């Protein structure tokens, strides 16, 4: 299954609270993209990363590990 399909399927199974958190994450990503529009950066400051991930309830490290295992 491709990543977009996984995302769409995950969204279909989310409740209102989870959708609210997801929407906030999307807004933060768009805000950061807007700020950096025109300037290409390869890294973010620790403060920016903390701001982007502050509302996340899950473990991003576990998610990355799981995704890597699926590719093997």
N, C-alpha and C positions, 0 to 999 in steps of 0.2 A: 504494500500500500504506500502510495506517495505521501509526502508530508502534508500537502494541501488537503488530501482526502482524510488524513488522520486528524487534522485540525477541524475540518468541517464536522466530522463524526463526533469529535470531542465536544464541540459547541452544541450539537444537537442534544447531547446528554447532560448538559449543565442546567443547574437551577438558577433562579434569579440572583441569588447572592454571588454565585460563581461568575455569572455573566457580568455582574457589576464590577467585580475585581478585574476580570479580563478587559472590560471596556476601559477601566482606568489605566491598565498597562498599555493598551493600544494608544490612548491619548498621550501618555508620557513618551512613548516611542515616537509618535508623530511630532510632539513638541521638540524633542531632541533632534529629530531629522530636520525640522524647520530651522532650528538654530544653526545646524551645521551645513545647511544647504549652501552650496557653492564652495565650501571648504572641506576638503577630504581629510579625515583623521583616521589613523589606524588604532588609536586607543582613546579611552575615556578616563577621566579622573576618578578617584575612589569615591568622591562625593556624588558624582553623576551616576555611578553604578549603584551606590546605595539608594539613591533617589528612585532609580528605575526599578529596583528589586524590593523596595521597602514594603510594598503591599502584598508581595507574594507569600503565600502560606506554605508552599511546598519546598522541597529540596531540589534546587537546580542541579546540584552535583549528581544526585541520584538519577535525575531525568537524562542528563548527558550520558551517564554510564549506561543506562538502559538503552538509549538510542544507539550507542556504539555497539552494544552487544547484539542488537537486532541486525546490524550491518555485517556482522561476522558470519 
